[in-house]
Amino acid sequence: MTTAYAPDLVAEARRDHGHGSLAAPRVTVRNANLSCGDEVELDLDHDGERIAGVAQRTRGCAFTRGSASLLAQLLPSLSLAEARELVAALRRDLAGPAPLPPGLAALAEVRMYPARRRCALLPWDALATAIDQV
């Protein structure tokens, strides 16, 4: 990986939390960034109110892979409403100077590369789509 990425983000991309598939997901969503080729496939299980499981299969840059790993780490046990709020907060806060939501500080570097925001948001956009399908 290139040194253009912050060490925390590279480390998170390597951790790859939630990589794989759920045995019986209630929702599976695929999302791609056509401008760079990054891809995310997200499995989501829920009980109607709370997220019971999440798995991701991500191919792309460290921004996308690190973000997907953070998503998989933070989501289990959140309510669907809390997850929706987290997506909205990340979309808003990546564009401005406000602190990022708890647990997402490794994505702060994305602010220095506005064109790469789409990479970091790709897994979260997939999550928003999955929640909309619930």
Buried (B, 14 or more C-beta within 10 A) or exposed (E): EEEEBBEBBBBBBEBBBBBEEBEEBBBBBEBBBEEBEBBBBBBBBBEEEBBBBBBBBBEBBBBBBBBBBBBBBBBBEBEBEBBBEBBEBBBEBBEEEEEBBEEBBBBBBBBEEEEBBBBBBBBBBBBBBBBEEE
